[in-house]
Amino acid sequence: MSAAYAVFSSACVYAQLPPRLERCLPYPTLAQEIKELQGAAEEIPKSGSSQPRITIASIYFQGQTPLPQTVQTQLVRTFRRYTQPFHDSDAQILLTEFSEAGVKAALHDRGYFRASVEAEAKLLSADAHEKRYSFIIRVTAGPLYRLGSVNFMSAPDSDSALVFPSAQLRNLIPLAPGEVFNVSKIRHGLDAITRLYGSNGYIDATVEPDIHVDDHRPILDVVLKIDAQGQYRVGKVVVVSSDTNVKAFVNTNLKTGQVFNNEAIQRLLRRYKSELPADASERDISVIRNTAYKTLDITFDFWSCPTQ
């Protein structure tokens, strides 16, 4: 008997309750108390609350930059929205986050693939409670690159040919030859290819981009190396739910023996959101893989707390 079904045995009830049933109890279990204690410990800042608060008084782009003023303003707003307040004595961490994840990423999405960013954190004032900094950003854009060719191949260590035609895979890359190179669009294409493989049972498929730079034209040719690995099928399926529609959907879309489609799980959560418990999510779905037979045993634990 696989672990996915052990929760229904009487011997296991004493050790650990099903997660959703555990949430229904009017008193915390030992496992819940341990999780709460661990969470409380993680919330304690390592540097201590006695550290001076860091305030970013200004962010200044020095010199010429290909980023429009509207983009610069949006970067600053986004950074301040998601990273304030700070209680860290090292402003360099924040500066690196802004320059790499913000500025350089924006340049890469506008074709400046070799762009470099120099950043300086200038201390304006400091006391026991606060340190005020000004961030100075200097951009060296380099040449503007456009997309050349996009080709697909099996990864060198893969023992199989491409599962899908190159033309079908190419349609998932939202960037045409000659267009300004955009890293985010290439990344979205990789995600789409991974989802395509996952919806056809290749849940371990990986896509590795190899970018060839031609500085004379200047263009970027992309080779995507795909390792499909094994194709999984549906093994045993258990549905814990009082809703007949939910059970019917699972029985129709996840039959034992058919190729596993991970998109079916997402469709279930979206389509029957009103019928499922309010907090239902992927954490209520356990998937146990059998690598020898390439099957997946799936348990949907949509237990609803009893009403009084």
VOKOL-694119 format. One record per residue (C-alpha): residue in three letters; x, y, z. Coordinates in steps of 0.1 Angstrom, whole numbers, padded with zeros to 4 digits, always signed. Example, Ala and Ser with C-alpha at 12.3 -4.5 7.8 and 13.67 -1.06 7.14 Angstrom:
ALA+0123-0045+0078
SER+0137-0011+0071
// end
This chain:
MET+0000+0000+0000
SER+0015+0033-0010
ALA+0019+0063+0014
ALA-0009+0081-0004
TYR-0035+0057+0011
ALA-0019+0051+0045
VAL-0038+0081+0059
PHE-0070+0060+0057
SER-0057+0032+0079
SER-0065+0032+0116
ALA-0028+0027+0126
CYS-0019+0060+0110
VAL-0046+0081+0126
TYR-0027+0081+0159
ALA+0005+0092+0142
GLN-0007+0119+0119
LEU-0042+0131+0108
PRO-0049+0140+0072
PRO-0040+0177+0069
ARG-0075+0190+0061
LEU-0091+0170+0089
GLU-0064+0183+0112
ARG-0075+0218+0105
CYS-0111+0210+0115
LEU-0101+0201+0151
PRO-0110+0226+0178
TYR-0077+0222+0195
PRO-0041+0221+0180
THR-0024+0188+0174
LEU+0013+0183+0184
ALA+0023+0187+0148
GLN+0005+0221+0145
GLU+0021+0233+0177
ILE+0055+0224+0164
LYS+0049+0242+0131
GLU+0037+0273+0150
LEU+0068+0273+0172
GLN+0090+0269+0141
GLY+0072+0297+0124
ALA+0076+0320+0154
ALA+0113+0313+0155
GLU+0117+0321+0118
GLU+0100+0355+0123
ILE+0127+0366+0147
PRO+0151+0388+0126
LYS+0186+0375+0126
SER+0201+0409+0129
GLY+0179+0419+0158
SER+0154+0447+0160
SER+0180+0470+0175
GLN+0195+0475+0141
PRO+0190+0510+0126
ARG+0162+0512+0101
ILE+0174+0518+0065
THR+0156+0544+0044
ILE+0163+0549+0007
ALA+0159+0586+0003
SER+0165+0587-0034
ILE+0174+0566-0064
TYR+0192+0585-0091
PHE+0201+0574-0127
GLN+0233+0591-0136
GLY+0243+0598-0172
GLN+0226+0584-0203
THR+0204+0553-0201
PRO+0181+0537-0227
LEU+0154+0532-0201
PRO+0126+0557-0206
GLN+0118+0579-0176
THR+0085+0562-0172
VAL+0103+0528-0168
GLN+0128+0543-0143
THR+0099+0557-0123
GLN+0081+0524-0123
LEU+0112+0505-0112
VAL+0117+0528-0082
ARG+0080+0526-0072
THR+0081+0488-0075
PHE+0113+0485-0054
ARG+0099+0507-0026
ARG+0066+0489-0026
TYR+0080+0455-0020
THR+0112+0461+0000
GLN+0104+0487+0026
PRO+0109+0488+0056
PHE+0145+0476+0061
HIS+0162+0465+0093
ASP+0195+0454+0077
SER+0229+0471+0084
ASP+0241+0463+0049
ALA+0225+0485+0022
GLN+0246+0467-0005
ILE+0221+0438-0004
LEU+0193+0462-0013
LEU+0213+0479-0039
THR+0222+0447-0056
GLU+0186+0436-0056
PHE+0175+0468-0073
SER+0203+0469-0099
GLU+0202+0433-0109
ALA+0166+0422-0105
GLY+0153+0456-0115
VAL+0175+0477-0138
LYS+0195+0450-0155
ALA+0163+0428-0161
ALA+0146+0458-0177
LEU+0175+0463-0200
HIS+0176+0427-0210
ASP+0139+0429-0219
ARG+0147+0458-0243
GLY+0175+0441-0262
TYR+0205+0452-0242
PHE+0217+0417-0236
ARG+0253+0428-0226
ALA+0242+0457-0205
SER+0262+0463-0173
VAL+0250+0483-0142
GLU+0272+0500-0117
ALA+0255+0509-0085
GLU+0266+0530-0055
ALA+0250+0533-0021
LYS+0258+0568-0008
LEU+0252+0573+0030
LEU+0235+0606+0035
SER+0230+0605+0073
ALA+0230+0581+0102
ASP+0220+0579+0138
ALA+0211+0551+0163
HIS+0176+0547+0147
GLU+0180+0553+0110
LYS+0204+0553+0081
ARG+0195+0573+0050
TYR+0210+0563+0017
SER+0209+0575-0019
PHE+0213+0549-0046
ILE+0232+0561-0077
ILE+0228+0539-0108
ARG+0251+0541-0139
VAL+0242+0521-0170
THR+0264+0509-0198
ALA+0239+0496-0223
GLY+0261+0481-0250
PRO+0246+0472-0284
LEU+0209+0465-0291
TYR+0204+0429-0300
ARG+0176+0413-0320
LEU+0164+0377-0322
GLY+0180+0356-0349
SER+0170+0319-0351
VAL+0153+0296-0326
ASN+0161+0259-0329
PHE+0153+0229-0308
MET+0172+0197-0300
SER+0173+0169-0276
ALA+0196+0174-0247
PRO+0230+0157-0252
ASP+0223+0132-0223
SER+0188+0125-0235
ASP+0182+0091-0251
SER+0151+0102-0272
ALA+0142+0125-0300
LEU+0120+0155-0296
VAL+0085+0146-0285
PHE+0068+0174-0303
PRO+0076+0189-0338
SER+0099+0219-0338
ALA+0072+0240-0355
GLN+0048+0234-0326
LEU+0074+0243-0300
ARG+0084+0274-0320
ASN+0049+0287-0318
LEU+0052+0288-0280
ILE+0080+0314-0282
PRO+0063+0349-0283
LEU+0091+0365-0302
ALA+0097+0367-0340
PRO+0130+0368-0358
GLY+0143+0404-0361
GLU+0124+0416-0331
VAL+0142+0432-0302
PHE+0155+0405-0280
ASN+0134+0401-0248
VAL+0146+0378-0220
SER+0111+0377-0203
LYS+0094+0366-0236
ILE+0120+0338-0240
ARG+0114+0328-0204
HIS+0076+0327-0210
GLY+0082+0305-0240
LEU+0103+0281-0219
ASP+0075+0280-0193
ALA+0049+0272-0220
ILE+0071+0244-0234
THR+0075+0229-0199
ARG+0037+0231-0195
LEU+0031+0214-0228
TYR+0054+0185-0218
GLY+0038+0183-0183
SER+0003+0181-0198
ASN+0014+0150-0218
GLY+0029+0131-0188
TYR+0065+0144-0190
ILE+0065+0159-0156
ASP+0103+0160-0152
ALA+0110+0176-0186
THR+0136+0203-0186
VAL+0144+0230-0212
GLU+0179+0245-0212
PRO+0185+0276-0234
ASP+0218+0280-0252
ILE+0223+0316-0265
HIS+0248+0323-0293
VAL+0259+0359-0296
ASP+0267+0374-0330
ASP+0282+0409-0322
HIS+0287+0418-0359
ARG+0250+0418-0369
PRO+0241+0420-0338
ILE+0217+0391-0331
LEU+0212+0364-0306
ASP+0205+0328-0319
VAL+0188+0306-0294
VAL+0191+0268-0291
LEU+0167+0251-0267
LYS+0179+0217-0255
ILE+0150+0196-0242
ASP+0153+0166-0220
ALA+0118+0150-0219
GLN+0128+0122-0195
GLY+0101+0096-0187
GLN+0063+0098-0195
TYR+0041+0092-0165
ARG+0006+0077-0164
VAL-0021+0078-0138
GLY-0019+0051-0112
LYS-0044+0048-0083
VAL-0067+0078-0076
VAL-0086+0086-0044
VAL-0110+0115-0040
VAL-0121+0126-0006
SER-0150+0149-0013
SER-0187+0151-0008
ASP-0193+0168-0041
THR-0203+0145-0069
ASN-0192+0170-0096
VAL-0157+0170-0083
LYS-0156+0132-0082
ALA-0170+0130-0118
PHE-0144+0155-0131
VAL-0115+0135-0115
ASN-0129+0102-0128
THR-0132+0116-0163
ASN-0099+0135-0166
LEU-0076+0113-0145
LYS-0084+0077-0153
THR-0060+0050-0142
GLY-0037+0041-0171
GLN-0041+0073-0191
VAL-0012+0097-0197
PHE-0010+0121-0167
ASN-0020+0157-0175
ASN-0010+0182-0148
GLU-0032+0208-0163
ALA-0062+0188-0153
ILE-0055+0195-0116
GLN-0054+0233-0123
ARG-0087+0231-0142
LEU-0103+0212-0113
LEU-0093+0239-0088
ARG-0105+0266-0111
ARG-0138+0251-0124
TYR-0150+0238-0090
LYS-0138+0266-0068
SER-0172+0273-0054
GLU-0179+0236-0046
LEU-0145+0229-0030
PRO-0136+0241+0005
ALA-0128+0278+0006
ASP-0091+0272+0013
ALA-0087+0243-0011
SER-0054+0244-0030
GLU-0026+0222-0045
ARG-0014+0214-0010
ASP-0046+0192-0006
ILE-0035+0170-0035
SER-0008+0145-0029
VAL+0011+0129-0058
ILE+0032+0098-0051
ARG+0054+0087-0080
ASN+0065+0052-0089
THR+0096+0057-0109
ALA+0100+0020-0118
TYR+0066+0018-0135
LYS+0063+0055-0144
THR+0029+0059-0126
LEU+0015+0085-0103
ASP-0008+0077-0074
ILE-0030+0108-0067
THR-0051+0116-0036
PHE-0074+0146-0036
ASP-0081+0154+0001
PHE-0110+0178-0001
TRP-0124+0170+0033
SER-0149+0196+0045
CYS-0151+0204+0082
PRO-0185+0193+0096
THR-0210+0220+0105
GLN-0228+0221+0138
// end
